[in-house]
Amino acid sequence: MRILFLGDIVGRTGRDAVAEALPGLRRDLALDLVVVNAENASHGFGLAPDMARGLFAAGADVLTLGNHAWDRKEIIPYIEEEKRLIRPLNYPPGTPGRGATVVDLPGGRRALVVQAMGRLFMGDFLDDPFRAVQAELARLPMGAQGAVQAVVVDVHAEATSEKQAMGHSFDGRASLVIGTHTHVPSADHRILPGGTAFQTDAGMCGDYDSVIGMQKGGASIRFWRKVPAERLAPAEAAATVCGLFVETDDSTGLARRVAPLRLGGSLAQAMP
């Protein structure tokens, strides 16, 4: 299976870059599954239903969210009906939507996509992400004879330690464990000893002439003055589409190849 995961989309420039690039990437990389984190797609804060529909139309199979999941209130009824849009699995019981989804793929194959949110520096209202993912993977084991032939786990977390601990905890039980949220692509993409592809952070799909996707002036002044400032706004120059490509073995679901993707914008380019 050929999988592409794209990191956090930030604002209009990120949305437009992904929508433009994704049809060609699906064709040229012969992709079976595309997962995109879209929690910052709406002016940097949340996701609107029409934006979600546009990303699905461009070629995304699953969209994930994160700590900004509910910034656009109109997403709440939409997430209840759209199973391809998921939020963190370890939100408390009763939270709208779902934290995992199964995608039917060509050839009778199925893929499980799960999202968990870290607790370090993210909030004490969350349930344990490790036990939540453990339960989901136990419910739908991976492999040729398993319930699914691939598993992707999006770990939306602030701390690199927590994301790396998640990768090692589920090494051998997922095709890919990948971090999101910090908006900077880490250089540690690799296949772990048990066969799971891993990267601490996929980076963002947005303008890197910025402070994690936001305009430099307003974002920087907050560190200088430590007083309330104008609302942050996304940077709107050329975006880099950032993500990770993984090729798996259908007999095991484990990774055979992993390579970064960086397309357009100001970062060094990389294609699988």
Beta strands, then each sheet from edge to edge (+ up, - down):
strand 1: 2-6
strand 2: 8-9
strand 3: 33-37
strand 4: 62-64
strand 5: 85-86
strand 6: 100-104
strand 7: 110-117
strand 8: 150-156
strand 9: 176-180
strand 10: 190-191
strand 11: 197-199
strand 12: 204-205
strand 13: 241-248
strand 14: 255-263
sheet 1: 5+ 4+ 3+ 1+ 13- 14+
sheet 2: 2+ 12+
sheet 3: 6+ 7- 8- 9- 11- 10+
end
